[in-house]
Each structure stands twice: as structure tokens, then as C-alpha cells.
Amino acid sequence: MKNNIIEKFKFGSVFYSEVLNVLFVVYALLLPFSNAFSTHTGPYLLLFFWVLEGGFVRKLEKIRSEKAIWFLLLFFFINLLSLLWTTDIKEGIYILKFYFAITVVFVTMYTSMKERYLLPAIFAFLIAMFISEIVSYGVFLEWWTTKHSSPSMPTPFMHHVPYSIFLVVTIFLLLGQILNRRISLALRIFETIFLLSATANLFINGGRTGQLAFIFGLLVFVWSYFGTRLKYLFVTMLVLASLFFAAYNFSPIFHNRVHQAVSDIQKIQNNNLNSSWGSRIAMKIVSFDILMEHPIIGVGVGDTRDAYREALKQPEFKKYTFTKNVHHVHDQYLQIALQAGLLGLIPFLLFIWFLFRAKYKNPLAKSTLYAVLIVFIFSFSADVPLGNYLSGLFAFAIAFLLLRSQENIFETDHRVKDTQ
């Protein structure tokens, strides 16, 4: 018996592989609820059991076969290297923990996640989002409140911008499930109801980033999965038009956010940047000015905040109230470029590029992956998702869909009838 116990816990045993895969499921379950676990505790646990699992020759071969991972690792190490020209080391380490989490979650999932754990992991995430959505509707109906929410902004466990992206990713994961006829009809009916409620939830919250990302993501999904057949494009445009018409007329929050957006645009046209959208324009101007001085290696991963706060002291910006409470540049691409220059931005862009260029066997998962990638690509232009709650979601969702799309499975889907 003693020998059996020793055998079970020795380096490289199957036990560690099973624990690691269970941790992937736990990670998915806790993603919508705990920023601390998804960006700190969780990645360290995954890395610990990934090392104990062993099998490094096989893992290195998998990494070698996927170019996207090469550039993700390069992106992380360049940002880590930028600590050498950073004065605020503490701030730099704070930012790096998010990039570390993305890298660890992505690499460990891609190299060690077993096929039989893919569905439990995605169901764990969807269950967590279903619970989160129930809480959101309860806040909206004034049945209860949470720390981060109010009836006018019913986002239960996080800020409304990341919550809107969580909802959009959930919608596309559900869409991929619903179109997969290998899944039971009863489950697909339930998931359809869930998808409709998640879509409604998206429009009773104030996350315009997620709402706009949903449009682009859906168009890409339809184009990738159904092709350019006019009937699918027409139905998609009709659904989007009906959805936005209903949201505008029946959701006071969405109605107000639309009018706020129009007001922001009018202010920008009058050279007034003192608004939500105006502040984003201002931060892009400031960022480009800084990049002109530090184009190759940036200012260092920890000095970005000091750099743009100093730039905002210029007379043309001092008159705006938003300058007193700026935490980032509202653009992930510019944030990365400021931190590590073109040396850091180019590997990140190549990471995204090679995700689109990867070899896929599963057309439905591939289309879902493309849609989710577009959601994040759009959100990167309006916010800094890789520096908050969304970093864990980005790594988990992309790694899961990449694995799913490379399975040798071809779902029976709605396209079959159209090609016969």
C-alpha cells in the first residue's frame, strides 16, 4: 500500500494530470466570480500541477507546433524584460501578473487539457454565467443588490464593461452549442432560452463595448460558418435590427446610453473631449505623442501611467475633468505599445494573427473562435481588457476554442442541407 501511495504521488504520475484537468474546470467555474483566483491563485496552481505532471518533451512538441504560442511567450518575456527600463517596479509587476495569467492558462490548457474535460469545463463556465445572470436580473428587478451593482447598472460581480464582454462570449459559446446537433435536443432548447436571456441581459446593462462587439462578432460568425449566402446575411441583419429596435424602446438603460453616445459625438465635433468617448480620443492623442518619443521599447511596463499623466498636464488637456481620474489609455494596443513599444506590440499582433491561421478540423468551433476573437479585437480598441477580469476569460475562452476546433470532429450542422 505504501508503494502504491508513493507511486501515485511521484513526479509525472497520472494523478497530477487528473488534478490539473479538474483545476481547469474549477477555473472555468470561478471565472465570473473571482478576479483574485483567475489572475493570481488559479494560474499559480495550474503551473504547479503542470510542472508536476511532467511530459515536457510532449508539451514542448505541442508548443513547437502552434506558432501562436511562440508569440504569446515572446510577448510576455519582452514585457518582463521591460522591467529593466521601468522605474516603477511595483506597478510593472502588477501589470505583469495579468500577462503571466494569460500565458500560463493558455499554455497549460493547450498542452495538458484532456478531451474528456472540454465539455465539463465549458459547462462549468456556462453554469457560473447562468448564476451571474440570475443575480443580475434580481438586481434589475430590485429584489437584491450587490457590491458592484444597482438597478440602473445590474452588473453583479464586476464593472459593466467586462461584464458585457463576459455576456457576449457566453452568447457565442451557447450559439456553438446550439448548432451542434450531437448535443441532445433538450439541452439545446435550454441553451437557446439561456442565449435569449443572456442577449436581453446584455442590453439592460450599460456596456456599450460588449453591445458593439456583439454585432461584429455575430457578422463574423455567420460569414465564417454559413458563408456569404444572402439568406443568412439577411436574417442576421434583420435579427440585429429587431434586437436594437427592441432594446432602444424597452430598455431605459440602453436608450440613455445611445443618447449619451450621440451627445459624446456632438461634443467631439465641437472640440470638447470632456465625455466618455471624448476621453478615449484624448488618450489616443496622448499615447501617440508618447510613442513618437519611445517607439521601439516604450516607456517600460510600469511607467505607462506616469507617462500619460505627465502628458495630460499640457494646457490643452488640463481643462478636462476626466484627466483627474484616468487609470489606463482605453486602448489595449496602445497600452502595450507604451509599455514595450513596437518590440512588445508586434508579437502580440502576431499571436492574434496566428490564431486565425491555425489548422482547424472542427468548422463550428472554428467559427465560434473567430467570433470570440473579433469580440476581443474590438474591445481592445475601446478598453484594456488584459489588465482586469477579462484577462482570464480571454486565455480560457481562446484556449478552449482552439482545442475544440482542432478536434477531429465534424458536427452535423445546419449547413449540410444547403450544400446538398
QUIDA-V236002 format. One record per residue. RES is the residue in one small letter. PHI is phi in radians with two decimals (999 if undefined). Layout:
RES_PHI ; RES_PHI
//
This chain:
m_999 ; k_-1.06 ; n_-1.13 ; n_-1.12 ; i_-1.14 ; i_-1.08 ; e_-1.10 ; k_-1.14 ; f_-1.76 ; k_-1.29 ; f_-0.99 ; g_1.51 ; s_-1.31 ; v_-1.09 ; f_-0.94 ; y_-1.16 ; s_-1.13 ; e_-1.17 ; v_-1.06 ; l_-1.04 ; n_-1.23 ; v_-1.12 ; l_-1.10 ; f_-1.04 ; v_-1.18 ; v_-1.08 ; y_-1.02 ; a_-1.09 ; l_-1.14 ; l_-1.60 ; l_-0.90 ; p_-1.32 ; f_-1.89 ; s_-2.35 ; n_-1.16 ; a_-1.08 ; f_-1.26 ; s_-1.23 ; t_-1.96 ; h_-2.30 ; t_-1.08 ; g_-1.00 ; p_-1.01 ; y_-1.17 ; l_-1.12 ; l_-1.07 ; l_-1.13 ; f_-1.05 ; f_-1.32 ; w_-1.12 ; v_-1.18 ; l_-1.12 ; e_-1.12 ; g_1.27 ; g_1.16 ; f_-1.24 ; v_-1.10 ; r_-1.10 ; k_-1.12 ; l_-1.12 ; e_-1.16 ; k_-1.14 ; i_-1.10 ; r_-1.09 ; s_-1.42 ; e_-2.10 ; k_-1.11 ; a_-1.00 ; i_-1.17 ; w_-0.95 ; f_-1.35 ; l_-1.13 ; l_-1.11 ; l_-1.10 ; f_-1.01 ; f_-1.12 ; f_-1.21 ; i_-1.18 ; n_-1.15 ; l_-1.10 ; l_-1.10 ; s_-1.16 ; l_-1.06 ; l_-1.17 ; w_-2.01 ; t_-1.80 ; t_-1.59 ; d_-1.64 ; i_-1.11 ; k_-1.06 ; e_-1.13 ; g_-1.09 ; i_-1.15 ; y_-1.05 ; i_-1.20 ; l_-1.11 ; k_-1.12 ; f_-1.26 ; y_-1.15 ; f_-1.10 ; a_-1.06 ; i_-1.03 ; t_-1.12 ; v_-1.15 ; v_-1.07 ; f_-1.12 ; v_-1.19 ; t_-1.16 ; m_-1.13 ; y_-1.15 ; t_-1.62 ; s_-2.25 ; m_-1.32 ; k_-1.48 ; e_-1.01 ; r_-1.24 ; y_-1.70 ; l_-1.12 ; l_-1.16 ; p_-0.98 ; a_-1.16 ; i_-1.24 ; f_-1.17 ; a_-1.08 ; f_-1.12 ; l_-1.15 ; i_-1.09 ; a_-1.08 ; m_-1.22 ; f_-1.13 ; i_-1.09 ; s_-1.04 ; e_-1.20 ; i_-1.04 ; v_-1.08 ; s_-1.08 ; y_-1.14 ; g_-1.11 ; v_-1.16 ; f_-1.04 ; l_-1.52 ; e_1.12 ; w_-1.44 ; w_-2.77 ; t_-2.32 ; t_-2.27 ; k_-1.02 ; h_-1.75 ; s_-2.26 ; s_-2.73 ; p_-0.99 ; s_-1.44 ; m_-2.60 ; p_-1.39 ; t_-1.78 ; p_-1.19 ; f_-2.21 ; m_-2.77 ; h_-1.10 ; h_-1.16 ; v_-1.18 ; p_-1.08 ; y_-1.10 ; s_-1.13 ; i_-1.23 ; f_-0.97 ; l_-1.14 ; v_-1.14 ; v_-1.07 ; t_-1.04 ; i_-1.03 ; f_-1.28 ; l_-1.12 ; l_-1.15 ; l_-1.07 ; g_-1.11 ; q_-1.24 ; i_-1.13 ; l_-1.40 ; n_-1.56 ; r_-1.33 ; r_-1.33 ; i_-1.55 ; s_-1.04 ; l_-1.08 ; a_-1.05 ; l_-1.17 ; r_-1.18 ; i_-1.15 ; f_-1.07 ; e_-1.17 ; t_-1.14 ; i_-1.09 ; f_-1.07 ; l_-1.07 ; l_-1.11 ; s_-1.22 ; a_-1.16 ; t_-1.14 ; a_-1.09 ; n_-1.07 ; l_-1.04 ; f_-1.68 ; i_-1.68 ; n_-1.85 ; g_-1.66 ; g_-1.45 ; r_-1.14 ; t_-1.04 ; g_-1.16 ; q_-1.12 ; l_-1.24 ; a_-1.08 ; f_-1.05 ; i_-1.06 ; f_-1.12 ; g_-1.11 ; l_-1.16 ; l_-1.07 ; v_-1.18 ; f_-1.05 ; v_-1.11 ; w_-1.09 ; s_-1.25 ; y_-1.58 ; f_-1.77 ; g_1.41 ; t_-1.74 ; r_-1.10 ; l_-1.06 ; k_-1.12 ; y_-1.26 ; l_-1.14 ; f_-1.13 ; v_-1.08 ; t_-1.09 ; m_-1.13 ; l_-1.15 ; v_-1.09 ; l_-1.11 ; a_-1.11 ; s_-1.12 ; l_-1.11 ; f_-1.26 ; f_-1.11 ; a_-1.13 ; a_-1.11 ; y_-1.15 ; n_-1.58 ; f_-2.06 ; s_-1.95 ; p_-1.00 ; i_-1.14 ; f_-1.12 ; h_-1.01 ; n_-1.16 ; r_-1.19 ; v_-1.12 ; h_-1.17 ; q_-1.14 ; a_-1.11 ; v_-1.08 ; s_-1.08 ; d_-1.06 ; i_-1.12 ; q_-1.11 ; k_-1.12 ; i_-1.08 ; q_-1.10 ; n_-1.69 ; n_1.08 ; n_-1.94 ; l_-1.70 ; n_-1.50 ; s_-2.75 ; s_-1.06 ; w_-1.27 ; g_-1.10 ; s_-1.11 ; r_-1.17 ; i_-1.09 ; a_-1.06 ; m_-1.20 ; k_-1.20 ; i_-1.08 ; v_-1.07 ; s_-1.10 ; f_-1.11 ; d_-1.08 ; i_-1.16 ; l_-1.14 ; m_-1.09 ; e_-1.59 ; h_-2.34 ; p_-1.29 ; i_-1.55 ; i_-2.02 ; g_1.19 ; v_-1.76 ; g_1.82 ; v_-1.07 ; g_-1.75 ; d_-1.86 ; t_-1.05 ; r_-1.08 ; d_-1.10 ; a_-1.15 ; y_-1.34 ; r_-1.18 ; e_-1.17 ; a_-1.16 ; l_-1.26 ; k_-1.40 ; q_-1.10 ; p_-0.93 ; e_-1.22 ; f_-1.90 ; k_-1.07 ; k_-1.32 ; y_-1.63 ; t_-1.27 ; f_-1.12 ; t_-1.15 ; k_-1.41 ; n_-2.46 ; v_-1.86 ; h_-1.87 ; h_-2.83 ; v_-1.63 ; h_1.03 ; d_-2.82 ; q_-1.11 ; y_-1.10 ; l_-1.20 ; q_-1.04 ; i_-1.14 ; a_-1.11 ; l_-1.15 ; q_-1.23 ; a_-2.38 ; g_1.11 ; l_-1.11 ; l_-1.07 ; g_-1.66 ; l_-1.25 ; i_-1.06 ; p_-1.05 ; f_-1.13 ; l_-1.14 ; l_-1.21 ; f_-1.03 ; i_-1.11 ; w_-1.02 ; f_-1.31 ; l_-1.17 ; f_-1.24 ; r_-1.62 ; a_-1.11 ; k_-1.44 ; y_-2.11 ; k_-1.97 ; n_-1.95 ; p_-1.10 ; l_-1.21 ; a_-1.14 ; k_-1.08 ; s_-1.14 ; t_-1.12 ; l_-1.07 ; y_-1.03 ; a_-1.10 ; v_-1.16 ; l_-1.06 ; i_-1.11 ; v_-1.00 ; f_-1.25 ; i_-1.01 ; f_-1.19 ; s_-1.11 ; f_-1.10 ; s_-1.48 ; a_-2.06 ; d_-2.68 ; v_-2.13 ; p_-1.09 ; l_-1.44 ; g_-2.09 ; n_-2.64 ; y_-0.80 ; l_-1.27 ; s_-1.07 ; g_-1.16 ; l_-1.10 ; f_-1.00 ; a_-1.12 ; f_-1.13 ; a_-1.13 ; i_-1.20 ; a_-1.11 ; f_-1.04 ; l_-1.22 ; l_-1.12 ; l_-1.11 ; r_-1.11 ; s_-1.30 ; q_-1.68 ; e_-1.19 ; n_-1.48 ; i_-2.27 ; f_-2.04 ; e_-1.17 ; t_-1.30 ; d_-2.32 ; h_-1.29 ; r_-1.45 ; v_-1.03 ; k_-1.09 ; d_-1.37 ; t_-1.79 ; q_-1.63
//
